Amino acid sequence: MPKTDAGRERRKSIEAWLDAGAGSCVLRCPEIARMVQDSLLRFHGERYRLFAWCIMPNHVHVLVEPIMPLSCIVKSWK
């Protein structure tokens, strides 16, 4: 997390922008959102334990417990 007040404010601004649905919103399309969900569920129990997820129009929130390095997991999602 940013350590300066300016960094915190920038982060809040970015989060507000994302939550407002700004930018590319390809995940609003049900077929694409389903592909993302299927991808997250594919390695549940193998690479990570998936506890919760929320597919927003322009980003995804995921709560996992990694079984392998988190960097490898995120790379496979991208």
N, C-alpha and C positions, 0 to 999 in steps of 0.2 A: 504494500500500500504506500502511496505517496506520503512523505514525511513532512512536507511543507504545507502551509495553508493553501497556497496557490495550487499545489498538486491535488489536494483534497477537493478543492472547488472544481478543478478541471475534471476530475473523476466523476463528481456528482453531475456535472453538465453532460458528460458523455452518457452516463446511465439514464438521465432524463431524456436525452435524445433517442437512445435505443428504445426505452419504454414507450415513447410517443409513437413508435412505428415509423420513424424517419429512415431514409436511406432505402436500399434495395430490400424489398419485402417478399422475396421468392418463397419463403416458408409459409406464406399465407395460402398458397396453393395446397389443397389437401393431399394431392398425390405426392408432392415433394416432401411435405411434412411427414407423411407416412413412410417414405424412404428413409428419412432421418431417424424416425422412431425405430424402424426395423433394424437400422444400422446399430443403434444404441443397444437394442435387445439382443443382437446377434452374439455378442461376446460377454453377456452377463453371466457371471459364474466362472468364466474362463480367464478373462483378462482383468475383470473388475467385478465388484458387486454393485449393482445399480439399485439405488434406493429411491430416487425420484428424478423426474425430468419435466421440463416445461418448454415446449416449442413455441416461440414467439414469432411474429411475422418476419423479424430481421435478425434474430439470434436465438440461441438455445441455452437454457440453464440445465445443468446436470449435477447430481449429487451421487458420487461414487466412492467406493473404497477400493483403491488400486490393489491388484494382485501382482502386477508387473509395473515397471517404471511408468509414471504418469506421462512423461514425455512421449513414450511409445504409444500410449493409448490415444492421446490427443492427436498425434501424427496420423494414426489410422483413421480417426474420425474425419480429419480434414481431407 
